[in-house]
């Protein structure tokens, strides 16, 4: 058995943003078809501490409110991997959350990918790539993305990934995380309701001034914004504030509530970061996206 199985492990992951997110259809099983562009974030981060113990099974501790230690993406990932491989090592796990819940940053999926990666590295007979991705999708549609080493265009429910390289060299990111959780199921239901009523075109039109060809040939847009902003107008105000502070493009990630700004100028990004700290939102950045260089090469 691999030596790493006997040693404690400290694993760390950032989340993601969706530079664009479009719902392209709804399947007979109720799931939605998407076209989205996933990009990894360097911050905020979650940490997962693993310590081997006698016996089998995962025992999880997490002090963050809103996480059920007995039922979450980590326990589901562990159970599915054990079912698929028969590998069920005894593990004491502690999850330290830095990625906020209900922000559209994929923290739960990122955590599941961390654990699945550790299990893969220590399993005597690990899964092949296709089987691992199929298992990961059962945990969460965007879990497979967190195995990728680059930005990806996601289709299907988000699991059909095509590696790509959006033009983020020399771009500085700011992330705003308001003290608000958005339930993804609610967001989809609200979108379905407005789409059936034919009101999304008008609602989306009001926000066209915030769309951007900054990432040409893609645009920075998110089809959830009309319904989420209607329910939470202060999120629309924060997005507008990012643009007014100098962002070349701004948008909401996933089904919210996190918002991001993309800046061409580091000094402008730093000024915006200072000013936006007056808002009721955690501010992260400015940062350079993983795998991309700043003009100075940092």
Buried (B, 14 or more C-beta within 10 A) or exposed (E): EEEEBEEEBEBEBBBBBBBBBBBEEBEEEEBBBBBBBBBBBBEBBBBBBBBBBEEEEBBBEBEBEEBEBEEBBBBBBBBBBBEBBEBBBBBBBBBBBBBBBBBBBBBBBBBBBBBBBBBBEBBEEBBEEEEBBBBBBEBBBBBBBBBBEBBBBBBBBBBBBEEEEBEBEBBBBBBBBBEBBBEBEBBBEBBBEBBEEEBBEEBBEEBEEBBBEBBEEBBBBBBBBBBBBBEBEBBBEBBBBBBEBBBBBBBBBBBBBBBBBBBBBBEBBBBBBEBBEEBEBBBBBBBBBBBBEBEEEE
